[in-house]
Amino acid sequence: MPVLGLLAVVLLLLVLRQNLLVVLGCAAAYAYLVWGDGALEYIVFDGWDALNRDVLLSIPLYLLAGNVMAGGAIAPRLVRLMRALTGPVPGGLAIATVLSCGLFAAIVGSSIVTLLAVGSIMYPALLQAGYSRSFSLGIICAGGTLGIIIPPSIPLILYGVMTSTSIADLFLAGIGPGLLLFTLFATYSSVVNWRRRRPAWDAAELGAAFRAGAWSLMLPLIILGGIYSGYFTATESAAVALVYAVFIEMVVHRELDWRGLFRITGETTRRLGSLFPVLMMALSLNVFLSYQQVPGQIVTALNDWFEGPASFLIVTNLLLLAVGMLMDIGSAILILAPNLQPDAEAQGNAPVHFGIMMTVNLEIGYLTPPMGLNLIVAMGAFRVDFPTVVRAVLPFIALMLGALVIVAAFPRLSLFLLG
């Protein structure tokens, strides 16, 4: 069966630890040779047509906006405000870490940027306040993952592009699960640090922190408010976020100069140079397989394995958990989303809910060895060894698995804002 041959090619190359561009290129070449009469030149034509979408402009714009804010004063001002708000609460500094991660994630849409921007400030602060190194590492790594599910989210944009699902709906659906994860992290932080000494309430510091961070607080309101009020699209919101971030950092806060802006732009461009060729190849393969009705064949084959929607969700989540340990979330979405989503819809799952469930599932992969990106980044940023980071995140992996069960079992958590 040609479909099984295609799956075998992909799995073999993944086992051999080949670059994702090589995996997708070989898979596309196989598909065009088997189903497309050897017309390999259409890989480029289909890829270009698939890339010619306005929504893809939001990815570089959000990445650049996030890097501008991480390199300026927005992150430390937001952290100061969150610390002033939660200081008197049990585990208040840890809760401030989660709040800062969630709020910063709502601006930049990236887990790694969130972890580095907030972690570089909060990790030494947590240690100085007497929190254990293990807990401090765990809460920062786990808080960084909120950038995956809280809108705007680059993985949700990729899922929407690969499955033709409304990105605005995905953003709205990510709010409920994002708040659930925040609540679990904050509650755990408060419980395990209940007896820790904490500062008294300081109204003067809260007022000063609010005045310092007021401009930064406006950004998530502008981005999400603009999208859902209909003033601009998800792509236009990314442009607004970039212009606003540059204005605040260069004109209001004056923490960024032209030389710094050019450096940040260069770093972002290099990252995009590795992302977009992979995205083009994935989209080209997706266009061709859809034209050849291959997803329908995969759905038919998979339906023989499942006895109902419950078994589909169990098997799919186990598969995604395994994939998340070996691949980054963007790669997993590019390969799996267009093939799993049709079967999920056939089993009665709303496309938006399945996208959120898939994203929450793969979000756990940021904390699981051997390929957990947050673990690797934290290892380098905080100068700790890999086993130490892994042990630190184990309680938070358990919390995220609990959240995954809730998200999968109760679609309304994702869909209630969509009516």
C-alpha positions as CSV (number, residue, x, y, z in Angstrom):
1,M,0.0,0.0,0.0
2,P,1.6,3.3,-1.0
3,V,0.4,5.1,2.1
4,L,2.3,2.6,4.3
5,G,5.4,3.1,2.2
6,L,5.1,6.9,2.8
7,L,4.8,6.3,6.6
8,A,7.7,3.9,6.5
9,V,9.9,6.5,4.8
10,V,9.0,9.2,7.4
11,L,9.5,6.9,10.4
12,L,12.9,5.5,9.1
13,L,14.3,9.0,8.6
14,L,13.0,10.1,12.0
15,V,14.7,7.1,13.6
16,L,17.9,8.0,11.8
17,R,17.6,11.5,13.4
18,Q,17.6,13.3,10.0
19,N,16.9,17.0,9.8
20,L,13.2,17.7,9.4
21,L,13.8,19.4,6.0
22,V,15.4,16.1,4.8
23,V,12.4,14.1,6.2
24,L,9.8,16.2,4.5
25,G,11.8,16.6,1.3
26,C,12.2,12.8,1.0
27,A,8.5,12.3,1.9
28,A,7.4,14.8,-0.8
29,A,9.7,13.2,-3.4
30,Y,8.2,9.8,-2.6
31,A,4.7,11.1,-2.9
32,Y,5.3,12.8,-6.2
33,L,7.1,9.7,-7.6
34,V,4.3,7.3,-6.5
35,W,1.2,9.4,-7.1
36,G,2.4,12.3,-9.3
37,D,4.0,10.5,-12.2
38,G,7.5,11.6,-11.2
39,A,6.7,15.4,-11.7
40,L,9.1,16.5,-8.9
41,E,9.2,20.1,-10.1
42,Y,5.7,20.5,-8.7
43,I,7.1,20.2,-5.2
44,V,8.3,23.8,-5.7
45,F,5.2,25.0,-7.4
46,D,2.8,23.6,-4.8
47,G,5.1,24.9,-2.0
48,W,5.1,28.4,-3.4
49,D,1.3,28.4,-3.8
50,A,0.8,27.1,-0.3
51,L,3.2,29.8,1.2
52,N,1.4,32.6,-0.6
53,R,-0.9,33.3,2.3
54,D,-1.2,36.5,4.3
55,V,-1.6,34.6,7.6
56,L,2.0,33.3,7.4
57,L,3.2,36.9,7.7
58,S,2.2,36.8,11.3
59,I,4.9,34.3,12.2
60,P,7.9,36.5,11.5
61,L,6.1,39.5,12.9
62,Y,5.3,37.9,16.2
63,L,8.8,36.4,16.5
64,L,10.4,39.8,15.9
65,A,8.0,41.6,18.3
66,G,8.8,39.0,21.0
67,N,12.5,39.3,20.5
68,V,12.3,43.1,20.7
69,M,10.4,42.9,24.0
70,A,12.7,40.3,25.4
71,G,15.7,42.5,24.6
72,G,14.1,45.7,26.1
73,A,12.4,46.8,29.3
74,I,8.9,45.3,28.8
75,A,9.7,42.0,30.5
76,P,11.3,43.3,33.7
77,R,8.5,45.9,34.1
78,L,5.9,43.2,33.8
79,V,7.7,41.0,36.3
80,R,8.0,43.9,38.8
81,L,4.2,44.5,38.6
82,M,3.4,40.8,39.1
83,R,5.8,40.6,42.1
84,A,4.1,43.6,43.7
85,L,0.6,42.0,43.1
86,T,1.4,38.6,44.6
87,G,4.1,39.3,47.1
88,P,2.0,38.8,50.2
89,V,0.3,35.6,49.0
90,P,1.8,32.2,50.0
91,G,4.3,31.3,47.4
92,G,3.7,34.8,46.0
93,L,7.0,35.0,44.1
94,A,6.4,31.7,42.4
95,I,2.9,32.8,41.5
96,A,4.4,36.0,40.1
97,T,6.7,33.9,38.0
98,V,3.7,32.0,36.5
99,L,1.7,35.3,36.0
100,S,4.7,36.9,34.3
101,C,5.1,33.9,32.0
102,G,1.5,33.9,31.1
103,L,1.3,37.7,30.5
104,F,4.5,37.7,28.5
105,A,3.4,34.7,26.5
106,A,0.2,36.6,25.7
107,I,2.4,39.1,23.9
108,V,5.1,37.1,22.2
109,G,3.5,33.7,21.5
110,S,6.8,31.7,22.0
111,S,7.8,29.4,24.8
112,I,11.6,29.8,24.5
113,V,11.4,33.6,24.4
114,T,9.1,33.6,27.5
115,L,11.4,31.2,29.4
116,L,14.5,33.3,28.7
117,A,12.9,36.7,29.2
118,V,11.2,35.9,32.5
119,G,13.5,33.2,33.8
120,S,16.6,35.4,33.6
121,I,14.9,37.8,36.0
122,M,13.0,35.4,38.3
123,Y,15.4,32.5,38.7
124,P,17.9,34.5,40.7
125,A,15.1,36.2,42.6
126,L,13.5,32.9,43.6
127,L,16.9,31.5,44.8
128,Q,17.6,34.7,46.8
129,A,14.1,34.5,48.4
130,G,14.9,31.0,49.7
131,Y,13.1,28.8,47.1
132,S,14.8,25.6,46.3
133,R,16.8,25.3,43.1
134,S,14.7,22.4,42.0
135,F,11.4,24.2,42.5
136,S,12.7,27.4,40.9
137,L,13.8,25.5,37.8
138,G,10.6,23.6,37.6
139,I,8.3,26.6,37.8
140,I,10.2,28.6,35.3
141,C,10.4,25.8,32.7
142,A,6.7,25.0,33.2
143,G,5.6,28.6,33.1
144,G,7.5,29.0,29.8
145,T,5.3,26.4,28.2
146,L,2.3,28.8,28.6
147,G,3.6,30.5,25.5
148,I,2.4,27.5,23.5
149,I,-1.3,27.7,24.4
150,I,-2.0,31.3,25.5
151,P,-2.8,33.4,22.4
152,P,-1.2,34.6,20.3
153,S,0.6,31.2,19.8
154,I,2.8,30.4,16.9
155,P,2.1,26.6,17.1
156,L,-1.7,27.4,16.9
157,I,-1.0,29.5,13.8
158,L,0.9,26.5,12.3
159,Y,-2.0,24.2,13.1
160,G,-4.5,26.6,11.6
161,V,-2.4,26.9,8.4
162,M,-1.9,23.1,8.0
163,T,-5.6,22.2,8.7
164,S,-7.4,25.3,7.3
165,T,-8.8,26.0,10.7
166,S,-9.7,29.6,11.8
167,I,-6.7,31.0,13.7
168,A,-8.9,33.5,15.5
169,D,-11.1,30.6,16.8
170,L,-8.0,28.7,17.9
171,F,-6.7,31.7,19.8
172,L,-10.0,32.2,21.5
173,A,-10.2,28.4,22.3
174,G,-6.7,28.5,23.9
175,I,-7.7,30.9,26.7
176,G,-9.7,28.3,28.8
177,P,-6.9,25.6,28.8
178,G,-4.3,28.4,29.3
179,L,-6.1,29.6,32.4
180,L,-6.5,26.0,33.6
181,L,-2.7,25.4,33.4
182,F,-2.0,28.7,35.1
183,T,-4.4,27.9,38.0
184,L,-2.8,24.4,38.5
185,F,0.7,25.9,38.5
186,A,-0.3,28.8,40.9
187,T,-2.2,26.5,43.3
188,Y,0.7,24.0,43.4
189,S,3.2,26.9,44.0
190,S,1.1,28.2,46.9
191,V,0.5,24.8,48.5
192,V,4.2,23.7,48.6
193,N,5.4,27.1,49.8
194,W,2.5,27.8,52.3
195,R,4.8,28.2,55.3
196,R,7.4,30.4,53.5
197,R,7.8,33.9,54.9
198,R,6.5,36.6,52.7
199,P,6.6,40.4,52.6
200,A,3.8,42.7,53.7
201,W,1.6,44.4,51.2
202,D,3.3,47.5,49.8
203,A,0.7,49.8,48.1
204,A,3.4,52.4,47.2
205,E,5.4,49.7,45.3
206,L,2.3,48.4,43.6
207,G,1.4,51.9,42.4
208,A,5.0,52.5,41.2
209,A,5.1,49.1,39.4
210,F,1.8,49.8,37.8
211,R,2.9,53.1,36.5
212,A,6.1,51.6,35.2
213,G,4.4,48.7,33.5
214,A,1.2,50.4,32.2
215,W,2.5,50.7,28.6
216,S,3.5,47.1,28.6
217,L,0.1,46.0,30.0
218,M,-1.7,47.7,27.0
219,L,-0.1,45.4,24.5
220,P,-2.0,42.1,25.1
221,L,-5.2,44.2,25.3
222,I,-4.5,45.8,22.0
223,I,-3.6,42.5,20.3
224,L,-6.5,40.3,21.5
225,G,-9.0,43.1,21.8
226,G,-8.3,44.2,18.2
227,I,-8.7,40.6,16.9
228,Y,-12.0,39.8,18.6
229,S,-13.5,43.2,18.1
230,G,-12.9,42.9,14.4
231,Y,-10.6,45.9,14.0
232,F,-7.9,43.8,12.6
233,T,-7.0,40.2,11.7
234,A,-4.5,37.9,13.4
235,T,-1.9,38.9,10.8
236,E,-2.5,42.6,11.2
237,S,-2.4,42.2,15.0
238,A,1.2,40.9,14.7
239,A,2.2,44.0,12.7
240,V,0.5,46.2,15.4
241,A,2.4,44.3,18.1
242,L,5.7,44.8,16.4
243,V,5.2,48.6,15.8
244,Y,3.9,49.1,19.3
245,A,6.8,47.1,20.8
246,V,9.4,49.1,18.8
247,F,7.8,52.4,19.8
248,I,7.6,51.5,23.5
249,E,11.2,50.2,23.7
250,M,12.8,52.9,21.6
251,V,10.7,56.0,22.3
252,V,9.0,55.6,25.7
253,H,11.3,53.3,27.7
254,R,14.4,54.1,25.6
255,E,15.9,50.8,26.4
256,L,16.6,49.9,22.8
257,D,18.7,51.7,20.1
258,W,19.0,51.2,16.4
259,R,22.0,49.0,16.7
260,G,20.2,46.7,19.1
261,L,17.1,46.6,16.8
262,F,19.3,45.6,13.8
263,R,21.0,42.9,15.9
264,I,17.6,41.5,17.0
265,T,16.3,41.6,13.5
266,G,19.3,39.7,12.2
267,E,18.8,37.0,14.9
268,T,15.1,36.7,14.0
269,T,15.9,36.4,10.3
270,R,18.4,33.6,10.9
271,R,15.8,31.7,12.8
272,L,13.2,32.2,10.1
273,G,15.7,31.1,7.5
274,S,15.6,27.6,9.0
275,L,11.8,27.6,9.7
276,F,10.3,28.7,6.3
277,P,12.0,26.1,4.0
278,V,10.6,23.4,6.3
279,L,7.2,25.0,6.3
280,M,7.2,25.3,2.5
281,M,8.1,21.6,2.1
282,A,5.4,20.5,4.6
283,L,2.8,22.7,2.9
284,S,3.8,21.4,-0.6
285,L,3.4,17.8,0.6
286,N,0.1,18.6,2.3
287,V,-1.3,20.2,-0.8
288,F,-0.3,17.2,-3.0
289,L,-1.6,14.6,-0.5
290,S,-4.9,16.4,-0.2
291,Y,-5.3,16.5,-4.0
292,Q,-4.6,12.8,-4.1
293,Q,-7.1,12.2,-1.2
294,V,-4.4,10.4,0.8
295,P,-5.8,11.8,4.2
296,G,-9.0,10.0,3.4
297,Q,-7.2,6.8,2.9
298,I,-5.4,7.2,6.2
299,V,-8.8,7.9,7.9
300,T,-10.2,4.7,6.4
301,A,-7.2,2.7,7.6
302,L,-7.2,4.2,11.1
303,N,-10.9,3.7,11.6
304,D,-10.3,0.0,11.5
305,W,-8.2,0.4,14.7
306,F,-10.7,2.3,16.8
307,E,-13.9,1.2,18.3
308,G,-15.2,4.7,19.0
309,P,-14.3,8.3,19.9
310,A,-12.9,7.4,23.3
311,S,-10.4,4.8,22.0
312,F,-9.4,7.3,19.3
313,L,-8.6,10.0,21.9
314,I,-6.7,7.6,24.1
315,V,-4.5,6.2,21.2
316,T,-4.0,9.6,19.7
317,N,-2.9,11.2,22.9
318,L,-0.5,8.4,23.7
319,L,0.9,8.8,20.2
320,L,1.3,12.6,20.6
321,L,3.0,12.2,24.0
322,A,5.5,9.8,22.4
323,V,6.1,12.1,19.5
324,G,6.5,15.1,21.8
325,M,9.4,13.4,23.5
326,L,11.3,13.1,20.2
327,M,10.2,16.1,18.1
328,D,9.6,19.8,18.7
329,I,6.0,21.0,18.6
330,G,6.3,22.8,15.2
331,S,7.7,19.7,13.5
332,A,5.0,17.5,15.0
333,I,2.2,19.8,13.9
334,L,3.6,20.1,10.4
335,I,3.8,16.3,10.0
336,L,0.8,15.0,12.0
337,A,-1.9,17.7,12.1
338,P,-3.1,17.4,8.5
339,N,-3.2,13.6,8.8
340,L,-4.8,13.3,12.2
341,Q,-7.3,16.1,12.0
342,P,-9.6,14.5,9.3
343,D,-9.9,11.4,11.4
344,A,-10.5,13.4,14.5
345,E,-13.4,15.2,12.7
346,A,-14.7,11.8,11.5
347,Q,-14.8,10.6,15.2
348,G,-16.9,13.7,16.2
349,N,-14.2,16.0,17.5
350,A,-14.5,19.7,16.5
351,P,-11.4,20.8,14.6
352,V,-10.7,23.7,17.0
353,H,-11.0,21.4,20.0
354,F,-8.7,18.8,18.5
355,G,-6.1,21.5,17.7
356,I,-6.2,22.7,21.3
357,M,-5.9,19.2,22.6
358,M,-3.0,18.4,20.3
359,T,-1.2,21.6,21.3
360,V,-1.7,21.0,25.1
361,N,-0.4,17.4,24.5
362,L,2.7,18.5,22.5
363,E,3.3,21.3,25.0
364,I,4.2,18.6,27.5
365,G,7.0,17.6,25.1
366,Y,8.8,20.9,26.0
367,L,9.4,19.3,29.5
368,T,10.1,15.7,28.6
369,P,13.5,14.2,27.7
370,P,15.3,13.6,25.5
371,M,14.2,16.5,23.2
372,G,12.4,18.9,25.6
373,L,13.4,22.3,24.3
374,N,12.7,24.1,27.6
375,L,14.9,21.6,29.4
376,I,17.8,22.2,27.0
377,V,17.4,26.0,27.1
378,A,17.2,26.0,30.9
379,M,20.3,23.9,31.1
380,G,22.3,26.5,29.2
381,A,20.7,29.6,30.6
382,F,20.9,28.6,34.3
383,R,24.0,26.4,34.1
384,V,22.6,23.2,35.5
385,D,23.0,19.6,34.3
386,F,20.3,17.8,32.4
387,P,19.2,15.3,35.1
388,T,18.7,18.2,37.6
389,V,16.4,20.0,35.2
390,V,14.4,16.8,34.4
391,R,13.9,16.0,38.1
392,A,12.8,19.6,38.7
393,V,10.0,19.5,36.1
394,L,8.5,16.1,37.1
395,P,5.7,17.6,39.4
396,F,4.7,20.0,36.7
397,I,4.6,17.2,34.0
398,A,2.1,15.5,36.3
399,L,0.0,18.7,36.5
400,M,0.1,19.1,32.8
401,L,-1.0,15.5,32.2
402,G,-4.0,16.2,34.5
403,A,-4.8,19.3,32.5
404,L,-4.6,17.2,29.2
405,V,-7.1,14.7,30.5
406,I,-9.5,17.6,31.4
407,V,-9.1,19.3,28.1
408,A,-9.6,16.0,26.2
409,A,-12.6,14.9,28.2
410,F,-14.4,18.3,28.4
411,P,-14.3,20.0,24.9
412,R,-16.5,22.8,26.4
413,L,-13.4,24.1,28.2
414,S,-12.0,25.0,24.8
415,L,-15.1,25.9,23.0
416,F,-17.3,27.8,25.5
417,L,-16.0,31.2,24.3
418,L,-17.0,30.2,20.7
419,G,-20.6,29.6,21.7
